Amino acid sequence: MQGNVNDASIGLLVAATRRRLKQVIWNRLVPYNLTPQQFWVILHLHQGRPMSLHELAKNIWADDPTACRIVARLTERKLVRAESDPDDRRRFRLMLTPKGKKLGGDLSGLAAEIKEGMERNLSAGERQALCDVLQRVVDNLDGMLGDEAEPARKRARV
């Protein structure tokens, strides 16, 4: 069911976009038995260096308890492991296991396919403009939360 774009608010369009993206990701993840959040965690750990739970949470735009639950499930499946941080013994660094690295490679291709499909028929300028406008919307909403929200510009871009 589609609404009329001329009558849609920014909030409704963002919500519809999020819903559609999540539906596409869920459909593509069926063979992997993963949730969209687990998908993003594996991609971030595959593309980067080992990181703390807090750093990972910021990268996937989640709070620490949510990221902890996602990582716990991936650890149970032997896709993610934690090891002591050599620079700070109080902290752990998260990284993919060999099984997780293999899956991360497969999911990277899937992520590229989804990104390509989502950005189809958008020029480079349109993509950049859309990112800039959405970032401003997030910043505006963060401002409405006051001190509760960390400014979005300080977060890693996904």
C-alpha positions, -999 to 999 in steps of 0.1 A, spaced: 0 0 0 14 34 -10 5 68 2 4 99 -20 39 115 -20 23 150 -22 5 144 11 33 127 29 53 142 57 90 138 60 85 116 90 61 92 71 85 90 42 114 82 64 94 56 83 82 40 50 118 40 37 131 23 69 103 -2 67 110 -11 31 147 -13 36 142 -36 66 118 -58 45 143 -61 17 171 -70 42 149 -95 61 141 -112 28 177 -114 17 188 -127 51 165 -157 53 193 -182 41 217 -168 67 193 -169 97 203 -134 107 184 -103 118 190 -70 101 208 -57 133 230 -88 133 237 -81 96 249 -46 103 271 -57 132 288 -84 111 293 -58 82 309 -33 106 332 -58 122 341 -72 87 349 -38 72 369 -24 101 392 -31 129 383 -47 162 363 -23 183 347 -19 217 310 -26 223 304 11 228 321 20 196 302 -7 177 269 6 192 276 41 180 285 27 145 252 9 141 232 37 157 221 16 187 224 19 224 249 -2 244 224 -27 258 209 -34 224 244 -39 209 253 -61 238 223 -84 231 231 -86 194 267 -94 201 257 -120 226 237 -139 200 264 -137 174 289 -149 200 267 -179 208 267 -187 170 305 -184 171 306 -156 146 320 -129 170 345 -131 198 358 -107 224 394 -104 235 411 -81 260 422 -48 246 460 -46 249 458 -8 255 432 -10 282 428 -42 302 393 -31 314 380 -31 279 373 -58 254 376 -56 216 351 -73 194 361 -91 162 348 -117 138 358 -154 142 370 -172 110 335 -183 105 323 -147 110 349 -134 85 337 -158 59 301 -148 65 311 -111 64 325 -116 30 292 -131 18 272 -103 34 294 -76 19 283 -87 -15 247 -87 -3 251 -52 12 265 -39 -21 235 -54 -40 211 -37 -16 229 -4 -18 229 -5 -55 192 -13 -57 183 14 -32 204 41 -50 193 30 -86 184 60 -107 199 86 -83 227 108 -95 258 113 -74 245 148 -66 211 135 -56 226 108 -33 248 134 -16 219 159 -13 197 132 2 224 122 27 229 159 36 192 165 42 187 133 62 217 142 84 202 176 91 168 160 100 187 137 124 206 166 139 172 185 143 157 156 161 188 152 183 184 189 192 148 182 203 161 155 227 186 180 242 214 166 262 201 130 259 213 127 223 249 127 212 251 150 181 247 127 150 277 143 133 300 128 160 287 93 152 303 72 125 284 73 93 269 40 83 
